[in-house]
Amino acid sequence: MKKIFSFSVLIILFLISFSHTAEKMGYIDSEKIINGYKGISIIREQYNKLVSEWEKEAEDKKLEIDKLKKDLKEQELMLSSEEKKKKRNIIEEKEKEYKEFIKKIWGEDGISVKKHEELVKPVIEEISNVLEKIGDEEGYTIIFDISKGNIIYAKIGLDLTNRVLDDINKEFAVVVPPETKEIKFYVFSFDEVSAEAKTKSLGRYISSLLTTGLKKFSDFESVESRRVSEVMSLHGFIKEKDLDDNQVKLVARRIEARIVVFGKINLTSGKITLNLKWINFDKNQNIITKDFSIDEKEKLEELAQDVMTYFGREIKKE
């Protein structure tokens, strides 16, 4: 038997003897298997610790650049042309280092992706062993993986996911708790359209306010941001606010969120405008849009309250 395994595309093929009168096929959802593995929390804890260290290092580099720029601005009138040029060169070099660090960690085939694959590799190998056993003993010709959309239709009886899960979880004595009834949601960081909005970090602030508001709804539970970062890293995404609509949907499905909120926020001419987008996957995958605005003199909390009033009405209607 020849076994071919490629984690990068998550397709598992087992080419068994073709002496059978008919080919026997099956499929798994590797994403569901990995998330259902009882030891995955330990792996995620290790990975999240690394992510925190990388994020801290990136933040330190950014703060250093911001301080250098601030110092240059404050001292500019007192510096000679040569001194100003020297300081600008230092800033440019620091910015170059910062961009290279971001690319090195979170870029395509970056350290974050490779480290995650390294940590998950033992689980993947165990899944591979279980599938090889099933393939050999039951005469499967091909076993596909559908987590990347490789199969668009398959009969329920061909799904081997739960069988694999049961097998790789045998070593654990703790029983997996039943699925909770909480409504999982996530509020992505809003894209800050104007320089004024970025300066005041309005995108992150409004996201935080809406997350706090939705948590107050009965049975609503926010997906952990670390889980979102993990999924984004696997797909090569870096910043939440840079995700397009289809990428938001992809991440939302991977984190198993039933409701996601995202959009853009702008501050110009003393007026804050919010282009709200959200999806309720329990109903459909259509993106619902709604615009809000408020005078800058008023508190952003009031804008958030308007949004929450809207959500309270619309979600109840759902």
ZADRENVEX-741808 format. One record per residue (C-alpha): residue in one letter; chain; x, y, z. Coordinates in steps of 0.2 Angstrom, whole numbers, plus 5000, padded with zeros to 4 digits. Layout:
BEGIN
  r  c    px    py    pz
  A  A     X     Y     Z
...
This chain:
BEGIN
  r  c    px    py    pz
  M  A  5000  5000  5000
  K  A  5006  5017  4996
  K  A  5001  5031  5008
  I  A  5001  5050  5002
  F  A  4999  5063  5015
  S  A  5000  5082  5012
  F  A  4995  5093  5027
  S  A  4997  5109  5017
  V  A  4982  5105  5007
  L  A  4974  5093  5020
  I  A  4970  5080  5007
  I  A  4972  5062  5013
  L  A  4972  5048  4999
  F  A  4974  5030  5003
  L  A  4978  5020  4987
  I  A  4973  5002  4991
  S  A  4973  4987  4979
  F  A  4962  4990  4964
  S  A  4957  4971  4964
  H  A  4940  4975  4972
  T  A  4925  4974  4961
  A  A  4920  4992  4965
  E  A  4930  5007  4973
  K  A  4925  5011  4991
  M  A  4927  5029  4996
  G  A  4924  5039  5012
  Y  A  4928  5056  5018
  I  A  4933  5065  5034
  D  A  4932  5083  5041
  S  A  4950  5085  5048
  E  A  4946  5102  5055
  K  A  4932  5094  5065
  I  A  4943  5080  5071
  I  A  4957  5092  5076
  N  A  4945  5103  5086
  G  A  4937  5088  5094
  Y  A  4954  5080  5099
  K  A  4954  5081  5118
  G  A  4972  5085  5119
  I  A  4970  5100  5107
  S  A  4969  5112  5122
  I  A  4987  5109  5127
  I  A  4993  5112  5109
  R  A  4983  5128  5108
  E  A  4990  5134  5124
  Q  A  5008  5131  5118
  Y  A  5004  5140  5102
  N  A  4995  5155  5110
  K  A  5009  5158  5121
  L  A  5021  5159  5106
  V  A  5008  5171  5097
  S  A  5008  5182  5113
  E  A  5027  5183  5113
  W  A  5027  5188  5094
  E  A  5013  5200  5096
  K  A  5022  5208  5111
  E  A  5038  5209  5101
  A  A  5029  5217  5086
  E  A  5021  5230  5098
  D  A  5037  5234  5106
  K  A  5045  5238  5088
  K  A  5030  5248  5083
  L  A  5031  5258  5100
  E  A  5049  5261  5097
  I  A  5046  5268  5079
  D  A  5031  5279  5086
  K  A  5043  5286  5099
  L  A  5057  5290  5086
  K  A  5044  5299  5075
  K  A  5037  5309  5090
  D  A  5055  5314  5096
  L  A  5059  5320  5078
  K  A  5044  5330  5077
  E  A  5047  5338  5093
  Q  A  5065  5342  5090
  E  A  5064  5346  5071
  L  A  5066  5364  5073
  M  A  5082  5363  5083
  L  A  5090  5350  5072
  S  A  5102  5353  5058
  S  A  5098  5345  5041
  E  A  5111  5332  5043
  E  A  5104  5327  5061
  K  A  5086  5326  5054
  K  A  5092  5316  5039
  K  A  5101  5304  5051
  K  A  5086  5302  5062
  R  A  5074  5299  5047
  N  A  5086  5286  5041
  I  A  5085  5277  5058
  I  A  5066  5278  5057
  E  A  5066  5270  5040
  E  A  5078  5256  5045
  K  A  5067  5253  5060
  E  A  5051  5252  5049
  K  A  5060  5241  5037
  E  A  5064  5229  5052
  Y  A  5046  5230  5058
  K  A  5039  5225  5041
  E  A  5051  5211  5039
  F  A  5047  5204  5056
  I  A  5029  5205  5053
  K  A  5032  5195  5036
  K  A  5043  5183  5044
  I  A  5031  5178  5058
  W  A  5014  5180  5049
  G  A  5018  5181  5031
  E  A  5015  5166  5018
  D  A  5024  5151  5025
  G  A  5029  5162  5040
  I  A  5035  5155  5057
  S  A  5018  5156  5065
  V  A  5011  5144  5051
  K  A  5026  5132  5052
  K  A  5026  5132  5071
  H  A  5007  5128  5071
  E  A  5010  5113  5059
  E  A  5024  5107  5070
  L  A  5013  5107  5086
  V  A  4999  5099  5077
  K  A  5010  5086  5067
  P  A  5008  5072  5081
  V  A  4989  5073  5080
  I  A  4990  5073  5061
  E  A  5001  5058  5061
  E  A  4988  5049  5073
  I  A  4974  5053  5061
  S  A  4984  5046  5047
  N  A  4987  5030  5056
  V  A  4969  5028  5061
  L  A  4964  5031  5042
  E  A  4977  5019  5036
  K  A  4970  5006  5048
  I  A  4952  5009  5042
  G  A  4958  5009  5024
  D  A  4967  4993  5026
  E  A  4954  4983  5036
  E  A  4938  4989  5027
  G  A  4945  4991  5009
  Y  A  4943  5009  5006
  T  A  4951  5015  4990
  I  A  4951  5034  4993
  I  A  4947  5044  5009
  F  A  4946  5062  5006
  D  A  4946  5077  5017
  I  A  4932  5090  5015
  S  A  4938  5104  5027
  K  A  4945  5114  5012
  G  A  4930  5111  5001
  N  A  4937  5097  4991
  I  A  4920  5088  4991
  I  A  4904  5098  4987
  Y  A  4893  5083  4990
  A  A  4894  5066  4999
  K  A  4882  5054  5006
  I  A  4881  5054  5025
  G  A  4885  5036  5027
  L  A  4903  5039  5019
  D  A  4908  5051  5033
  L  A  4921  5043  5044
  T  A  4925  5059  5055
  N  A  4917  5053  5071
  R  A  4925  5036  5070
  V  A  4942  5044  5068
  L  A  4938  5056  5083
  D  A  4933  5041  5094
  D  A  4949  5032  5090
  I  A  4961  5046  5093
  N  A  4952  5051  5109
  K  A  4953  5033  5117
  E  A  4968  5038  5128
  F  A  4958  5051  5137
  A  A  4948  5046  5152
  V  A  4938  5063  5153
  V  A  4922  5063  5143
  V  A  4919  5077  5131
  P  A  4905  5088  5138
  P  A  4889  5089  5128
  E  A  4888  5104  5116
  T  A  4883  5120  5124
  K  A  4868  5130  5118
  E  A  4877  5146  5119
  I  A  4876  5157  5103
  K  A  4894  5159  5098
  F  A  4898  5176  5091
  Y  A  4913  5187  5087
  V  A  4916  5206  5083
  F  A  4930  5209  5071
  S  A  4941  5225  5073
  F  A  4933  5238  5062
  D  A  4943  5246  5048
  E  A  4947  5264  5052
  V  A  4945  5273  5036
  S  A  4952  5290  5041
  A  A  4968  5296  5049
  E  A  4958  5303  5063
  A  A  4949  5287  5066
  K  A  4966  5278  5067
  T  A  4974  5290  5078
  K  A  4960  5288  5091
  S  A  4959  5269  5088
  L  A  4940  5270  5085
  G  A  4940  5253  5076
  R  A  4946  5243  5091
  Y  A  4936  5254  5103
  I  A  4919  5251  5095
  S  A  4923  5233  5093
  S  A  4926  5231  5111
  L  A  4910  5241  5116
  L  A  4900  5229  5104
  T  A  4908  5214  5111
  T  A  4903  5219  5129
  G  A  4886  5223  5123
  L  A  4882  5207  5114
  K  A  4889  5197  5129
  K  A  4875  5204  5139
  F  A  4862  5195  5128
  S  A  4855  5179  5135
  D  A  4866  5164  5130
  F  A  4878  5174  5120
  E  A  4896  5169  5121
  S  A  4911  5178  5112
  V  A  4924  5167  5103
  E  A  4941  5169  5110
  S  A  4952  5181  5100
  R  A  4966  5169  5102
  R  A  4956  5156  5092
  V  A  4953  5169  5079
  S  A  4971  5173  5077
  E  A  4975  5155  5076
  V  A  4963  5152  5062
  M  A  4969  5168  5053
  S  A  4987  5163  5054
  L  A  4983  5146  5046
  H  A  4976  5155  5031
  G  A  4989  5168  5030
  F  A  4978  5183  5036
  I  A  4987  5196  5047
  K  A  4974  5209  5052
  E  A  4956  5207  5056
  K  A  4952  5224  5049
  D  A  4960  5220  5032
  L  A  4948  5204  5029
  D  A  4936  5206  5015
  D  A  4918  5199  5016
  N  A  4923  5182  5009
  Q  A  4938  5180  5021
  V  A  4927  5185  5036
  K  A  4915  5171  5031
  L  A  4929  5159  5030
  V  A  4936  5163  5047
  A  A  4918  5163  5054
  R  A  4915  5146  5048
  R  A  4932  5140  5055
  I  A  4929  5147  5073
  E  A  4911  5141  5072
  A  A  4903  5158  5076
  R  A  4884  5159  5073
  I  A  4885  5178  5072
  V  A  4899  5189  5066
  V  A  4900  5208  5066
  F  A  4912  5219  5056
  G  A  4913  5234  5045
  K  A  4921  5251  5044
  I  A  4922  5267  5055
  N  A  4926  5285  5050
  L  A  4929  5301  5058
  T  A  4929  5317  5047
  S  A  4923  5335  5050
  G  A  4918  5331  5068
  K  A  4906  5317  5063
  I  A  4909  5298  5066
  T  A  4900  5286  5054
  L  A  4899  5268  5056
  N  A  4896  5256  5042
  L  A  4890  5240  5051
  K  A  4890  5223  5043
  W  A  4885  5207  5051
  I  A  4880  5189  5047
  N  A  4868  5177  5056
  F  A  4873  5160  5050
  D  A  4858  5152  5059
  K  A  4847  5161  5046
  N  A  4858  5162  5030
  Q  A  4875  5168  5025
  N  A  4869  5185  5018
  I  A  4878  5200  5024
  I  A  4867  5213  5033
  T  A  4872  5231  5032
  K  A  4867  5246  5042
  D  A  4874  5264  5044
  F  A  4875  5274  5060
  S  A  4882  5291  5063
  I  A  4885  5302  5078
  D  A  4893  5319  5082
  E  A  4911  5318  5088
  K  A  4906  5328  5103
  E  A  4895  5314  5109
  K  A  4902  5299  5117
  L  A  4906  5284  5106
  E  A  4897  5274  5119
  E  A  4881  5282  5113
  L  A  4884  5276  5095
  A  A  4887  5258  5102
  Q  A  4871  5259  5112
  D  A  4862  5263  5096
  V  A  4870  5248  5087
  M  A  4865  5237  5102
  T  A  4847  5243  5102
  Y  A  4847  5239  5083
  F  A  4854  5221  5087
  G  A  4842  5218  5101
  R  A  4827  5222  5089
  E  A  4834  5212  5074
  I  A  4841  5197  5083
  K  A  4824  5195  5092
  K  A  4816  5196  5075
  E  A  4827  5182  5069
